[in-house]
Amino acid sequence: MTPSNLRFSSKLPNAKTTIFTTVGNLARKHNAVDLSQGFPNFEVDEKLKSLVTDAMQSGHNQYAAMQGYYGLREIISQKIETLHNRSYHPETEITVTVGATQAIFTAITAFVNHGDEVIVLKPAYDCYEPAITLNGGVPVYVQLDADGYRVNWQEFKNKLSDKTRMVIINTPHNPSGRIFSKEDMLQLQDILRPTNCIVLSDEVYEHIVFDGNEHQSASRFEDLAQRSFVCASFGKTFHVTGWKIGYCAAPEELMHEFRKTHQFAVFCVDHPVQRAMAAYLKNEEHYLSLPSFYQEKRDLFQEGLKDSRFTFKPSEGTYFQLLDYTEITTESDEDLAKRLIVDYKLASIPISSFNEHNRQDGVLRFCFAKKRETIEKAIQILNSIP
Ligand SMILES: Cc1ncc(COP(=O)(O)O)c(C=O)c1O
């Protein structure tokens, strides 16, 4: 019990237990096959684990540099230059973070002031809006149509005002699995050119893009890159979401400001893991093999569902597939997600909670970053639904 004279008001009065926790708890209670939360259920590469052990045995157990271990920043810089032809100086333009979440929170905190507007494309991953609100900012939504989840750039442009401080984009996109094309990025660049907006580009699924498409990083586009924080996650790329390590890259002036917040929020990130990542990244196959690795899983999932009553547009990137259930039932996505867990022992994520006003799209999100046998079990269940 808190003392009766201790009073406070919530800075996030509307924050509830997230749908991930609710679904996850129900899934565990019913021992369900879990395709809800976005994490792999297969093992981490032994080589990566032993690199962490080696780093600990070699004595790298104290604070790392505030900006991140230099050797890691160097190889991140080389990776971006090779893939996207953009040079970020490891000394001043790259910072290692506690997952992409901390990079996102820090960038928002460093730049969003009271009353500033931030454009958020819905459906949106759930960590953006609380960070905006905690900093006194105002989220301004652009709701994407369920039919394709493509951005209407005219509508986007109409939402900009002289109060817009930041625009948040996410490609490949969670939860829809859509990717931004080069044309999308050029449109965004043109629209923002005359503005004073910073871009927060959430690219945590940068290496999970299918069907021969290329990831269109904000860093590829001259004018966009000058105003962007590009955020990435080793958790997603190397199947280690529990290690919470990522990074962001931005031009020096922006990064200078970012680090002022970073150094007092976390100061630095797990040192032995940074050493291990630096060594592991030297073999580019470790990330270049990801599209085919995950495309095989996506194809297995889709092929298995071709005769089911669910319909879908193939995921273009991320490890999520949306399934449209409107031929099966008119239930809300939350009701159906709960019924699938309780009656069929299969967990998924209802995406209405990612939408503006919890709009119902008649789709559920399934994560296929799972072992073959888990995907096969899920297929069997989904095919048995009348
Ligand atoms: C779109 C998106 N951004 C950010 C994150 C968080 O990444 P990290 O675990 O590296 O903090 C996730 C994790 O699910 C995500 O899906």
The ligand as a Gaussian input file, in Angstrom:
#p B3LYP/6-31G(d) Opt

LIG

0 1
 C        8.694000      -2.934000     -35.984000
 C        9.505000      -3.204000     -34.764000
 N       10.306000      -2.245000     -34.273000
 C       11.053000      -2.424000     -33.179000
 C       11.044000      -3.642000     -32.505000
 C       11.888000      -3.797000     -31.280000
 O       13.162000      -4.296000     -31.596000
 P       14.189000      -4.674000     -30.423000
 O       13.774000      -5.998000     -29.867000
 O       15.535000      -4.715000     -31.088000
 O       14.099000      -3.608000     -29.391000
 C       10.215000      -4.669000     -32.966000
 C       10.132000      -5.933000     -32.222000
 O        9.209000      -6.711000     -32.371000
 C        9.429000      -4.445000     -34.126000
 O        8.634000      -5.395000     -34.621000

